[in-house]
Amino acid sequence: MNAPIRFTDETSFMLADDTGEPDLRYGWSGPIPSKPDEPPQLMASVTFSEPSGNQALDADESATLALQVRNDGRGRATRVKLSLEPTIGLRGVTLEPAVLDVGDLSPGASWTGKATLRGAHDVSAGEWTVDARVEDHYHFDAPVIRTVLSTRAFRPPLLEVVRIEAEDGNANGLVERGEQLNLKIKIRNRGAGPARNLVATLKAGDSSILGLGPLETKVERLDPAAETTFQFSVLVNNSYAGPSELPLNLEMAAAFLNPAVRSPLAVSLGDSGRRIVEKRYKPTDTPQGPIEMDDVQDTGLGELPDRVPVDENAFAVVVGIEQYGDKVPEATFARRDATVFREYLARTLGVPTKQMVLLIDGKATAASMRKELGARLRDRIKPGRSDVYVFYAGHGTPDPSSRSANLVPSDGDPDYPADTCLPLPEVYRLLGALPARSVTVFLDACFTGVTGRGDVLALSREERPVGILPVAAPVPDRVTVLAAARNNQTSSASGERKHGLFSFFLMKGLRGDADLDQDRRITVGELAAYTRERVRDEAQAMNRRQEPDIQGTGGDRVLRVLPGPTRDAR
C-alpha cells in the first residue's frame, strides 16, 4: 500500500492520495480502533467448487472459492482483511477478487464471501496453489490456508449420433411422401471434454423436404459420456423426386469444435414407421477428429503431457491394426497403441493434427498404407525441411521364400505374404525416396508364430510374437527405425498397462523419462536406450525375452527439447 496516511487528530486517520484528498480505494478511514482487552482467534476455510464435478479447473471453465472467516476468540477482531495469494501460478488461470475486506468480527461472529477462478482456453495441465491469508489490524492473524488445485488442459468433445427414432405421421407404418415425419435423434459426447454451447441443426438437401417447426436446437453443455435427444419434424412433399434415402443430415457445432460434425441420417422412403434404428453413425466431416482418451490415466502414463508448439514442417502416418478378421488373431491393444501415440506425436513432437493420418483396423489396407507412406507423403511434405514419423502397431509375418519381414495390413493374409502383405524392404524404399529431412519409424510389429507358408499358431492374448528382419533389410539414409524386439523374440502386450510394452515405454520416454543425461534434450538414441532397458526388464518379469532394437544412423538427432533451461551433457 503506497497511499500516505494522514492523521486528522489523535484518534482518527484516513488514507490520502497525492493531493491530500481521501483515497477510498484502500477501504477504511475513520477512528483508529482500540486494541481489544482479550485477543480474537481467527479461523478461515476455503472450499473449491466447479460445475463439471471433476474437482479440477478445466479449460474454459469458471469455478468458485467459497470463503469463510470466523472469530472463535473472546475479543473483537478489528478491520480484518483476507488476501488470496497464488504461490504456484499457471498460465491461463485468473482469480478475482484477490483481496476482500472482512471488517470487524465480534466474538462468535463469522463472515462469508467468494472469489471466482477462471481457466482460459489455453490453460496448461498441472497444479495451481493459492494461500488464503487473514490479517487483523492488531496482527491477531489466522493460520494460512493453502489450497492446491489441479488444472486440466483443453480436451475436445467428440459428438456422434447413436440412435434415431422415426415416427411417420399417418401411423400406417411407412415413411411416405406427403406426410409428416417426426425424428428423435439421440447423440452422445464420446470425447474427453464437454461440448459447450452445442447447436444442432437439421439440414435437408432437397427443397421438397420442408421443416415443420424449428430445425435448430441448443444445449448449453453436454459432458463426456452424457447423452441428449433432439426432436425435429419435417414434411416430405409429394413433389419429392430425390433418392429413396432422404438427404437429411444433422449438423452439430460447439465451442472450439472445428469443424462442425455432420452426420447423415439413414431414413428412407418405404421404411417402416415407428421404428428404432440402432446404429452408430461416425462423423463424416471429421475423419481425423479427436480420439477418446477416457482411461489413459489408468495405464501408468498419467495425465497427457502439455502441448508443445506446433511444428508446421512435421508429418506423421499412424497405423494400428487390432482386428484382422476370423483368420488372423487380434493384435492385442494395437488400436489403443496407435490412437494414444497419435496424441503423443501432437503433444510432445508438435505434429499438427491436420498433418497426421490415422489408419485403424479396416482402414489400414495394403493399398491405403502404400498410398499414405508413398505418394501422399511425397506430395505433402516440404523438401529438406520436414521431419516424418511413422508408427505401426499390428501383426508382422516372414515370407518363407524370401525370409524378409512383412507388415500385415487389415486385408492381408499371412499364408500369402508376397501377394497380400507389405514387405519391410518396400516400406523402407518408399520412405527413403521421400525428400524429407528425417524419417523416424516406430515398429511395434508382431506375428503369432509361423510354420510352412505362415500357418498361424495360437498363443496367449498377451503375447504378440515378433519376427522382425529375419534377413536384414537395408535402412536408407535419413531413415531411423526403432523396432519392438530383436529377431526371434516376442513383443509382449501388458494387460495391466493396456498397451504393448514397446509402445508404452515409447510414450513414457517421450514424456521426459528418456532424457538419460538430463540435458533437457531427448535424442533418438536415448529413446532407443531407454525403451531397450525398460522393455527388457519388464519382459523378464513376465518370463519373456524382448529387447528393442535401433537401425539407421540418426541416433544423435534430437527428437524433443523438454521445458526448462538446457545444458551441455556431462
Buried (B, 14 or more C-beta within 10 A) or exposed (E): EEBEEBEEEEEEBBBBBEEEEEBEEBEBBEEBBEEBEEBBBBBBBBEBEBEBEBEBBBBBBEBBBEBBBBBBBEBBBBBBBBBBBBEEEBEBBEBEEEEBBBBBBEBEBEBEBEBEBBBBEEBBBBEBBBBBBBBBBBEBBBEEBEBEBBBBBBBBBBBBBBBBBBBBBEEEEEBBEEBBBBBBBBBBBBBBBBBBBBBBBBBBEBEBBBBEEEBEBEBEBBBBEBEBEBEBBBBBBEEBEBEEEBBBBBBBBBBBBEEBBBBBBBBEBEBEBEBEBEEEBEBEEBEEBBBBBEEBEEBBBEEBBEBBEBBBBBBBBBBBBBBBEEEBBBBBBBBBBBBBBBBBBBBBBBBBBEBBBBBBBBBBBBEBBBEBBBEBBBEBBBEEEBBBBBBBBBBBBBBBEBEBBBBBBBBBBBBEBEEBBBBBBBBBBBBBEBEBBBBBBBBBBBBBBBEEEBEBEEBEEBBBBBBBBBEEBEBBEBBBBBBBBBBEBBBBBBEEBBBBBBBBBBBBBBBBBBBBEEBBBBBBBBBBBBBBBBBBEBBEEBEBBBBBBBBBEBBEBEBBEBEEEEEEEE
